[in-house]
Amino acid sequence: MRLDKYLKNSRLIKRRTIANEVCDAGKVLVNDKIARASYDVKLQDVIEIQMGSRPVKVRVLGIPEHATKADAVGMYEVISN
């Protein structure tokens, strides 16, 4: 799954267009490397989003194509925020 779609489905970022813009601005790191919106997310990837005053760091636990709000919480675990 593309990174921008994963960020939207997991509810880490509210809209896919915003996720795409954040990726294009270089504010999303995957495994400590700047990632583009087209990056293919894999299980156990560590995603760090640098929006606002604190970065959020999560580990990918699941990659379902469609996720409800209840399912979104199980898609990742927060490492630090």
C-alpha positions in Angstrom: 0.0 0.0 0.0 1.2 3.5 -0.8 2.5 5.6 2.1 0.0 8.4 1.7 -2.9 5.9 1.6 -1.6 4.1 4.7 -1.4 7.4 6.6 -5.0 8.1 5.7 -6.4 4.6 6.4 -4.6 4.4 9.7 -6.0 7.8 10.7 -2.6 9.2 11.4 -3.4 12.0 8.9 -7.0 13.0 8.2 -6.9 13.3 4.4 -4.9 11.7 1.7 -4.1 15.0 0.0 -2.6 16.3 3.2 -0.6 13.1 3.6 0.7 13.5 0.1 1.7 17.1 0.8 3.5 16.2 4.0 5.4 13.4 2.2 6.4 15.8 -0.6 7.7 18.3 2.0 10.0 15.7 3.4 8.4 15.5 6.8 7.8 11.7 6.8 10.6 9.3 7.5 10.4 5.6 7.0 13.1 3.6 8.7 15.0 6.9 9.2 15.0 7.8 5.5 12.8 10.5 3.9 10.0 8.7 2.1 7.9 9.8 -0.9 4.1 9.3 -1.0 4.5 6.4 -3.4 6.7 4.4 -1.0 5.3 0.8 -0.5 4.6 0.3 3.2 5.7 -3.0 4.7 5.0 -4.7 8.0 7.4 -3.6 10.8 8.4 -0.3 9.0 8.9 2.5 11.4 7.2 5.7 10.3 8.1 9.1 11.8 5.8 12.1 11.0 7.2 15.5 11.8 4.1 17.7 11.9 3.7 20.4 14.5 5.9 20.7 17.5 6.4 17.0 18.2 7.2 14.1 15.9 5.1 11.0 16.1 6.9 7.6 15.6 4.9 4.4 14.9 5.6 0.8 13.9 3.4 -0.7 11.2 1.5 -3.8 12.4 -1.1 -4.2 9.7 -1.9 -3.1 6.2 -5.6 -3.7 5.4 -6.9 -2.1 2.2 -10.0 -0.8 4.0 -10.1 0.0 7.7 -12.9 1.3 9.9 -12.1 3.7 12.7 -12.0 0.8 15.1 -9.6 -1.2 12.9 -7.3 1.8 12.4 -5.9 1.6 15.9 -4.6 -1.9 15.3 -2.7 -0.9 12.2 0.2 0.6 14.2 1.8 0.9 17.6 3.1 4.2 18.9 6.8 4.1 19.7 7.1 7.7 20.7 5.1 11.0 20.4 
